[in-house]
Amino acid sequence: MRTGFTTGACAQAGVRACLDALVTGIWAEKVRIRLPNGRNADFSLKSYESGMRGGLPWALASIIKDGGDDPDCTHGAEIITEVRLTGEGQIIYRAGTGVGRITKPGLAIPVGDPAINPVPRKFMSGEFLASKESISAHLALGNPGIEITISIPDGEQRSGKTLNARLGIVGGLSILGTKGIVVPFSTAAYRASIAQALEVARARNLDTVVLTTGGQSEAFAMKLHPDLPQEGFIQIGDFTGYSVRQAARTGIRRIIMAGFLGKFSKLAKGVTQTHAAGSQVDLDFLVDLARKTGSSEEVCSEILKANTARHVGEILEASGNTQFFPLLCRNIVTHLKRISPHPPEMEILLANFRGELIGRAGTSGE
């Protein structure tokens, strides 16, 4: 599948294009940069302009972000980079329309700063520093500095599909990318968001977080833990193993994991990557648990014919087998304790699709 480029790489290319145009007076149709991963990459400009503002050289270039075959919400976004040269020697970053600002501690950027991450900043600054001598020579700036403003016209709307608001990034998207490329269906982007969310939780001095598999399970968990702030709830999707390890590395003392029977039936078997495409619900395994908790052979036969894990849960609830669900949760705890490192305290909360708690298990320390 086709790889794409990060918002950070697009912004870096915009800086390079603007600087080349200011120094040479010529706009090229494409610009080449060295990505953070060491590869060269070419970017086409959608639009550009330059001139003088307030007596200082100024340029603007826009690039359409190509995410390759990755389903990222920033694919197709217009990344507009505006460069203003100064004679003050500083490198300053500003958030334009659609680029967020940091409002909560725990991220790699201080509160109040534009949401332009450290690696993109480093490489945009590198483009400027590599051109500093040429800027001095051609533009008569004795001590060149630069102001870089990044904008994404529909960034605030697109940010609604991200975790930014919960992380305290308001007003738009983040300029991201540690390698410059986006791997199709990248797990790296999702993992990075989980790691950031855990850092924010620790910055709030939380030692307990609730890990959920999605929006429905999060809503269920929030009803059970109304005292926990929003930053304490983290949607982890299918990345259970990674999230447990990362929580331990971050210093989280206790995790509560909330979800439904579909993904939990896989976790109970020891499968920590629970995407539907990667593993199937094992009905024989669920029948074994049902037998252990007293289900009749008639009920077990029904389970083997079930269409989904949800259907299995409905069969068991209708039969009156309430012991199945706590056993399933205990199995999950057993497997999570084998992940290293893991937080010392764990609790599993299993809900049905009516939002009712039907299974629970946990540890109280080791």
Phi and psi in degrees as a GROMACS rama.xvg file:
@    title "Ramachandran Plot"
@    xaxis  label "Phi"
@    yaxis  label "Psi"
@TYPE xy
-81.5264  128.827  ARG-2
-78.7092  162.756  THR-3
-130.605  -163.699  GLY-4
-123.553  152.685  PHE-5
-82.1619  165.675  THR-6
-62.2589  -34.1296  THR-7
-64.0047  -40.8115  GLY-8
-65.3365  -39.6927  ALA-9
-63.1143  -42.1035  CYS-10
-66.3679  -40.2568  ALA-11
-61.051  -43.4996  GLN-12
-64.0246  -36.1434  ALA-13
-63.4484  -41.4309  GLY-14
-61.6048  -45.5704  VAL-15
-60.2984  -44.5419  ARG-16
-62.957  -43.0423  ALA-17
-64.0232  -44.3871  CYS-18
-64.9973  -42.2688  LEU-19
-59.8027  -43.4335  ASP-20
-66.4688  -38.9982  ALA-21
-67.8156  -36.7658  LEU-22
-77.4218  -41.7021  VAL-23
-97.183  -19.8313  THR-24
78.9358  8.90973  GLY-25
-124.706  134.215  ILE-26
-97.4983  125.118  TRP-27
-91.4572  154.651  ALA-28
-70.2077  -30.6793  GLU-29
-129.866  155.642  LYS-30
-130.691  142.111  VAL-31
-112.732  136.259  ARG-32
-132.238  162.492  ILE-33
-96.2293  115.85  ARG-34
-70.7404  162.827  LEU-35
-57.3989  -25.9036  PRO-36
-83.876  3.55709  ASN-37
93.4717  -6.95196  GLY-38
-86.2361  150.87  ARG-39
-86.6409  147.756  ASN-40
-147.887  144.446  ALA-41
-105.165  140.163  ASP-42
-128.022  135.461  PHE-43
-90.5851  141.922  SER-44
-89.2057  134.585  LEU-45
-82.1175  -43.8342  LYS-46
-152.678  162.525  SER-47
-164.083  155.467  TYR-48
-161.706  160.408  GLU-49
-156.114  166.066  SER-50
167.388  -151.992  GLY-51
-118.987  136.906  MET-52
-133.627  124.899  ARG-53
58.9788  30.0008  GLY-54
79.2193  8.04935  GLY-55
-123.151  148.17  LEU-56
-63.6918  140.496  PRO-57
-144.824  143.924  TRP-58
-150.536  155.75  ALA-59
-140.85  135.046  LEU-60
-138.454  141.355  ALA-61
-121.656  144.851  SER-62
-133.512  136.419  ILE-63
-86.186  122.112  ILE-64
-68.8107  123.67  LYS-65
-103.276  107.697  ASP-66
-85.5563  8.30347  GLY-67
65.1328  -138.182  GLY-68
-95.5717  18.0266  ASP-69
-84.8317  138.795  ASP-70
-83.6084  24.7063  PRO-71
-61.8654  144.409  ASP-72
-69.3485  -12.0336  CYS-73
-90.5029  -3.1466  THR-74
-59.5986  128.908  HIS-75
86.5053  -2.74944  GLY-76
-70.7859  147.564  ALA-77
-91.7008  116.615  GLU-78
-98.1907  111.934  ILE-79
-103.328  122.828  ILE-80
-112.098  123.945  THR-81
-115.387  128.228  GLU-82
-117.731  130.544  VAL-83
-127.389  118.962  ARG-84
-83.8471  144.884  LEU-85
-131.634  174.837  THR-86
-109.059  24.755  GLY-87
-106.943  -0.103418  GLU-88
76.804  -0.944339  GLY-89
-96.0248  158.241  GLN-90
-113.526  115.336  ILE-91
-122.185  135.141  ILE-92
-110.695  138.177  TYR-93
-130.772  148.167  ARG-94
-93.9432  120.027  ALA-95
-90.0865  -165.297  GLY-96
-55.758  130.295  THR-97
82.6973  2.61324  GLY-98
-109.986  130.935  VAL-99
-74.7854  170.724  GLY-100
-123.995  151.163  ARG-101
-84.8289  127.381  ILE-102
-121.472  -6.26073  THR-103
-129.881  146.043  LYS-104
-73.5942  166.511  PRO-105
109.375  -7.95088  GLY-106
-97.9691  176.571  LEU-107
-77.1749  -4.65429  ALA-108
-121.105  139.994  ILE-109
-64.97  153.573  PRO-110
-58.1535  135.334  VAL-111
98.2018  -18.0229  GLY-112
-81.4316  157.176  ASP-113
-65.3217  148.912  PRO-114
-79.8913  64.991  ALA-115
-116.378  110.135  ILE-116
-69.9341  162.722  ASN-117
-57.4247  -42.9634  PRO-118
-66.7642  -48.7278  VAL-119
-56.9634  -38.3261  PRO-120
-61.0448  -45.8942  ARG-121
-57.8063  -43.3064  LYS-122
-81.3649  -28.5441  PHE-123
-67.9049  -42.4524  MET-124
-61.0796  -38.3583  SER-125
-61.0353  -38.5546  GLY-126
-62.1685  -41.3132  GLU-127
-67.1064  -47.1289  PHE-128
-62.5377  -34.2503  LEU-129
-68.5605  -21.213  ALA-130
-103.57  -0.483827  SER-131
-60.2698  -42.4125  LYS-132
-64.4214  -42.1899  GLU-133
-65.1469  -37.8937  SER-134
-62.4717  -44.2683  ILE-135
-61.1446  -42.2724  SER-136
-71.1674  -41.5456  ALA-137
-93.8267  -22.4617  HIS-138
-117.891  7.25017  LEU-139
54.9449  42.8229  ALA-140
-108.862  112.727  LEU-141
-66.9264  -39.1257  GLY-142
-130.807  76.6981  ASN-143
-61.7837  139.636  PRO-144
-130.885  175.663  GLY-145
-148.3  140.892  ILE-146
-112.967  123.701  GLU-147
-115.065  119.837  ILE-148
-115.8  124.737  THR-149
-108.53  133.466  ILE-150
-130.797  150.714  SER-151
-136.334  103.798  ILE-152
-48.784  -42.0874  PRO-153
-106.996  25.7835  ASP-154
-63.4799  -38.0108  GLY-155
-65.8323  -39.8226  GLU-156
-65.641  -44.4095  GLN-157
-65.3692  -31.3588  ARG-158
-65.4829  -17.7656  SER-159
-63.3326  -16.666  GLY-160
-95.6986  7.25986  LYS-161
-115.826  179.115  THR-162
-91.2735  10.2964  LEU-163
-55.711  -46.2112  ASN-164
-59.5839  -41.3019  ALA-165
-67.7345  -32.995  ARG-166
-78.6521  -5.77179  LEU-167
88.484  23.1039  GLY-168
-104.566  106.51  ILE-169
-112.403  149.752  VAL-170
94.8087  -3.7585  GLY-171
157.452  -161.063  GLY-172
-85.5613  168.196  LEU-173
-100.351  150.704  SER-174
-95.4197  109.456  ILE-175
-121.471  171.517  LEU-176
130.166  117.056  GLY-177
-97.1524  -17.5658  THR-178
-118.634  -18.9717  LYS-179
95.8974  -18.5031  GLY-180
-115.591  156.369  ILE-181
-112.318  121.872  VAL-182
-82.7274  132.953  VAL-183
-53.0534  136.654  PRO-184
50.2219  44.7792  PHE-185
-61.7298  125.307  SER-186
-79.3219  -19.858  THR-187
-62.7794  -41.3899  ALA-188
-64.4265  -43.0357  ALA-189
-68.1948  -42.444  TYR-190
-60.9061  -40.0068  ARG-191
-62.7152  -37.5868  ALA-192
-68.8829  -35.6573  SER-193
-64.8669  -45.4114  ILE-194
-60.952  -41.9183  ALA-195
-63.0164  -43.5655  GLN-196
-61.5583  -38.8164  ALA-197
-67.1488  -37.2799  LEU-198
-64.9649  -40.0258  GLU-199
-63.9759  -41.5543  VAL-200
-60.5953  -43.2739  ALA-201
-68.0776  -35.8919  ARG-202
-63.9615  -25.0217  ALA-203
-86.7428  7.72974  ARG-204
63.5184  29.9885  ASN-205
-85.9212  131.736  LEU-206
-108.07  -0.263684  ASP-207
-124.63  132.705  THR-208
-130.578  152.639  VAL-209
-107.398  118.658  VAL-210
-96.7704  126.119  LEU-211
-126.061  156.848  THR-212
-86.7061  -10.7315  THR-213
178.196  -169.935  GLY-214
-65.9564  -40.1911  GLY-215
-66.2614  -45.3783  GLN-216
-68.2765  -30.9046  SER-217
-66.4898  -42.0612  GLU-218
-61.4054  -39.6638  ALA-219
-61.792  -47.7674  PHE-220
-65.6162  -36.2523  ALA-221
-64.487  -32.1994  MET-222
-68.7511  -34.3443  LYS-223
-78.5443  -24.3281  LEU-224
-130.007  64.0708  HIS-225
-68.0425  -15.4469  PRO-226
-80.5987  -15.78  ASP-227
-84.7835  131.152  LEU-228
-65.9458  162.302  PRO-229
-56.0471  -34.4309  GLN-230
-65.1561  -14.88  GLU-231
-82.8543  -4.97791  GLY-232
-109.023  124.1  PHE-233
-130.626  120.723  ILE-234
-81.493  121.708  GLN-235
-109.736  -1.41431  ILE-236
57.0181  -124.161  GLY-237
-98.8416  5.26772  ASP-238
-97.7905  60.7106  PHE-239
-67.4217  -51.9487  THR-240
-58.7032  -46.839  GLY-241
-60.4927  -43.5231  TYR-242
-65.7732  -39.3216  SER-243
-64.1802  -45.9097  VAL-244
-64.112  -43.7319  ARG-245
-66.8142  -36.0933  GLN-246
-60.8787  -42.8429  ALA-247
-64.4485  -43.5689  ALA-248
-64.0915  -31.3638  ARG-249
-77.8307  -15.6418  THR-250
99.4468  13.2019  GLY-251
-70.3097  129.909  ILE-252
-85.6557  -31.4738  ARG-253
-141.304  131.389  ARG-254
-116.057  140.374  ILE-255
-114.185  125.948  ILE-256
-111.956  123.292  MET-257
-118.498  138.131  ALA-258
-173.182  -169.606  GLY-259
-114.125  175.943  PHE-260
-66.6931  -29.7342  LEU-261
-55.0405  -62.6631  GLY-262
-73.1737  -34.4621  LYS-263
-67.4379  -28.9683  PHE-264
-66.8026  -28.4369  SER-265
-77.8939  -43.0832  LYS-266
-60.514  -36.1672  LEU-267
-65.6502  -19.8774  ALA-268
-95.2425  -5.13713  LYS-269
98.5165  11.0737  GLY-270
-92.3006  111.297  VAL-271
-97.6844  -6.68426  THR-272
-106.891  101.876  GLN-273
-103.397  16.8327  THR-274
-60.7782  142.537  HIS-275
-59.1713  -31.1588  ALA-276
-76.9394  -17.4917  ALA-277
-99.2544  -19.2301  GLY-278
-156.09  150.257  SER-279
-109.674  156.703  GLN-280
-67.5962  127.772  VAL-281
-93.1897  100.112  ASP-282
-68.2071  -32.7729  LEU-283
-63.0359  -39.5862  ASP-284
-62.686  -43.4445  PHE-285
-67.4187  -35.0697  LEU-286
-63.287  -39.5922  VAL-287
-61.2134  -43.2046  ASP-288
-65.7599  -37.999  LEU-289
-63.2889  -42.8798  ALA-290
-62.6225  -41.7739  ARG-291
-62.7424  -24.6096  LYS-292
-106.13  16.9718  THR-293
96.8357  9.20483  GLY-294
-69.8159  145.171  SER-295
-74.2222  165.303  SER-296
-65.3216  -29.9371  GLU-297
-63.975  -43.9885  GLU-298
-65.9344  -41.4013  VAL-299
-61.6092  -37.2798  CYS-300
-64.9164  -38.7884  SER-301
-62.9416  -40.6476  GLU-302
-61.246  -41.1151  ILE-303
-64.0489  -21.2933  LEU-304
-97.5127  0.965203  LYS-305
-65.4997  149.137  ALA-306
-82.7954  -34.9153  ASN-307
-144.502  168.486  THR-308
-63.1274  -35.7216  ALA-309
-59.8742  -41.5629  ARG-310
-62.3592  -40.0014  HIS-311
-58.3906  -45.8885  VAL-312
-60.0209  -40.2688  GLY-313
-65.3672  -39.289  GLU-314
-62.7411  -44.9184  ILE-315
-68.2134  -41.3516  LEU-316
-63.5857  -42.3867  GLU-317
-64.5778  -30.992  ALA-318
-81.2435  -11.0452  SER-319
87.5768  9.79442  GLY-320
-83.4963  94.9794  ASN-321
-93.7473  -6.1466  THR-322
-84.4305  -19.145  GLN-323
-58.4223  -44.1998  PHE-324
-70.0639  -43.6833  PHE-325
-62.7039  -35.3299  PRO-326
-64.1689  -41.9254  LEU-327
-58.2402  -44.0105  LEU-328
-64.4557  -38.3686  CYS-329
-64.722  -36.643  ARG-330
-61.3973  -40.6211  ASN-331
-63.0338  -45.3824  ILE-332
-57.8685  -43.3002  VAL-333
-57.7692  -44.7499  THR-334
-72.5848  -37.0477  HIS-335
-66.6562  -32.033  LEU-336
-68.731  -15.8644  LYS-337
-85.0519  -12.5978  ARG-338
-76.613  133.876  ILE-339
-126.026  130.609  SER-340
-79.3739  164.684  PRO-341
-144.26  153.4  HIS-342
-61.0922  149.764  PRO-343
-67.9078  -23.424  PRO-344
-123.025  135.203  GLU-345
-140.111  146.361  MET-346
-140.438  139.505  GLU-347
-113.362  130.823  ILE-348
-122.681  120.338  LEU-349
-110.611  129.356  LEU-350
-115.624  154.092  ALA-351
-91.4709  179.833  ASN-352
-82.397  6.24973  PHE-353
-95.741  2.66098  ARG-354
79.2202  21.9952  GLY-355
-101.012  141.958  GLU-356
-73.9851  121.77  LEU-357
-120.482  -12.8059  ILE-358
-151.969  145.388  GLY-359
-153.035  142.969  ARG-360
-160.734  157.515  ALA-361
-174.397  177.638  GLY-362
-116.787  159.284  THR-363
-121.525  28.9073  SER-364
118.037  163.209  GLY-365
